[in-house]
Amino acid sequence: MKLSVIVPHYNEGPRLNQSIINIDSYLRKNKIDSEIVLVSDGGKDSLATPIEGVKVPIKLIKHKKNMGKGAAIRTGVFAASGEYLLFMDADESTKINEVMNFLKNAKPDKILIASRHLKNSTISEQQSALRVFLGKASNLLTRILVLPGIHDTQCGFKFFSQEAGKKIFERQTINRFAFDIEMLVIARIMGYKIKEMPIVWHDSKKSTVNYKDYLLCFKDLLIIKYNVWSRKYYD
């Protein structure tokens, strides 16, 4: 089983290099047949060459302009060659070592998503009270409007087969932070099972997500709701 690890990034700075080193080290230590797909979303942190000492094959892709995290992951999905695909955040809020449990539970008809809100999950470093409130409010609206039963759609660590990924992302329309909500809505419509997985998570103080993004996410939620109502995803 080959795994493609997709890492979208936008102006992550020096921590991007360290994240790649950490991912490479874990994959090699555990002898996981793999590749790393790095997609720079129009930022200044695109790598011209692989990092010294990194042995896992790396694909370097760069968008000419910033298009959004969803667009970067879509690019990565279609560039990946692994039987299974994982996308994760460059800030390593969820670390690569969590993937072992995902690999053990891998099935072609399942979408496995990291969830911070399960009993067995651990939050090692909490967000600010305002971010926690906004996150819970966003999750509640998401469950009410489009994804009943899913408690954490926004954790940036998701795992699925290459076949499922390509079928889902072919239908995707949203490029920014609500893209993973849309992804899961499409997956459910297509008959894939969605399973939330417990993880250890810590807050990245250098997150590029700002409070305006929550409002944009709500706007996109309404677009997704309309697309479901109009059966756009069923074509």
N, C-alpha and C positions, 0 to 999 in steps of 0.2 A: 504494500500500500504506500503510494507516494503522497506526501503532504506538501501543498503550496501555502506558505505563510505570506499573506498580503498585508503590507504595512503602508497605508496612505500617510503622507506627511506634508505639512505646510509650515515653513519657517520654524522648525523644531530646534534648530541650532545644534550645539555639540551633543546634546543628549540623544540625538538620532544615532550617531555613531556608536554610543555605548549600548543603546538598545539592540542594534544589529549584532554587536559582539555578544551580548547576553543570549540573544535568540540562537545565533550560530553555535555558541558553546553548548547550550542545552540540547539542541537537535543532534549534534555530533556525539555528545556524551551518551545519549540514549539511543544512538544508532538508528535514528529515524530518517528513512529515505525522504529527502525534502529539497525544496528550493525556497528562496526568499524573493518575493516580488515587491520591489520598492516603487511606489508611485508618488512622484513629487507633483503636488497640485498647483503648479505655477509659482512655487515659492523660491526662496534663495538658497534652500538647503539641499538641492539636488546633488547627488554624488556623481562625479565624472568617472570615477573608477571604484571598484569594490574596496572595502577597508582592508588594510594590511592584516593578515592573520586569519581572516574569515575564509573558511574553506567550503561552506555550503554554497552551491551555485546561486548567484544573484542575477535577477533581471532588473535593470534600471530603466524606468520609464518616466518621462517628464511631460506634463501638460504645458502648453505654451502660455496659458493664462489660468488663473484660479477659477475652477468650475464647481467646487464643492466636494465634500468628503464622499458623498454617494457616487459622484462621477468618477472619482479616483478609484474607489473600490470596484466599480463597474469595469473600468479599464483593467484593473488587476485580475478580475475574474476571467475576462476573455483572454488575458495573456498567460494565465496559469496553466500548467501541464499536469498538476497532481490529480490523483483520483479523488482526493478530498481537499477542500480549501478551508483555510482559517483566515479571517481578517482580525487584526488586533491594532490597538492604538500605539503610536510611536512613544507615548509617555509611559508605557508599561503599567498603567493603572491595574490591569490584569496581566500578570506575567505569563510568559510562554510555558512555564512548568505546568500550568493548569491544563494544557492540551492533552496530557496523557489520559486523563479521565474521559475526555471527549473522544479520543481515539478508541478507547475501550468500548464506548457506547455508539460507535459509528454505524450507521445504516443508511443505504441509499435513499430511503423514504423519510428520513428524519432531518430536521433542522435543529441543531443543538445551540442554545444561546446561554451565555453566562448571565446569571441573575444575582443581584446584590440583596434580594429580598426574600431569599429562602432561609429556612431555619438553620441549615448547615453552612450558610455563607458567613464569611468573616469580613467585617469592615475594619481594616487595621488603622486607617486614618480617615476620619470623617470630613465631609464637606462642611462649609459654613451653614448655619441654620437657615439662611435664606435660600441657598442652593438646594438644601434638603427639602424645604417646603415646595419650591418650584418643581423639583423633580417628582415629588409625590403627587402634586397637582397635575402635572403633565401625564404621569402614569395613569391616574384616575380618569382623566379625560380620554386617554387612548383606549382604556378598557371599555368605557361607556360608548364611545363613538365607533370604534373599528375592531378592537382586539380583546373581546371578553376572555378572561381567564389567563392572560399573560401579564405578569406583574412587573417585569423590567424589560422594556424594549430597547433601552438606550445604552446599555452596557456594551462597550465596543469590542466584543470578543465573541464572534459567531462562527460556526463550523457547519459545513454542508458538503455534499458531494459535488463534483465538478458538473455533472449532468444537471443536478437541481439548480446550482448557481447560475448556469448559463440560461436555463429556461426561465428562471425568475427575473434575472437582470435584463433579459430581452424585453420584458414588459414594463420595466421600471421607467418612471418619468421624473421623479424628484431627485435632485442632485445634492441637496444640502442636508441639514441635520435630521429631518424626518424620513430620510431615505430608508432607514432600517425598519421603521414602522410600516412603510409601504412594502418593503421586502417581505415582511412577515405576513401582511395581509394577502399579498399575491401567493405566497407559499401555501397559506391555508386554503385559499380558493382553488389552488391546483391540486390539493389533496395531500400535501406533505404534513407530517406530524411535527409539531413544535414542542420541544422539551427544554425546560429551563434547568440549568445545571448550577450547583453551588460552587462558589469560587472564593478566593481571598482577594479583596480589592482595597486599594488605597487611593486617596484623592491626590491628584496632581495639582499642585499649587500654580503651575504654569499652564494650565489648560487654556486653549484658545477659544473655548466656548464662552460667550458673554450673555448677559441677561436679555439682550435684544433677540438672541437666537431662540429663546423660549417663545417669544411672540411669533417669530417666523415659523416655528414648529407648529404652533396652534393653527396658523393660516394653512399650512400644508396638511394638517389633520383634516381640515374641512375639504380640501381638494381631494384627499384620499377617500373621504366619506362620499363625496359626489361621484368619484370614479367607480366606487363600489355600486352605488345606486344606479349609475348609468351603464353598468356592466362593461366598463372599459377594459377591465382586467380579464374578462372572460373570453375575449376574442382570440 
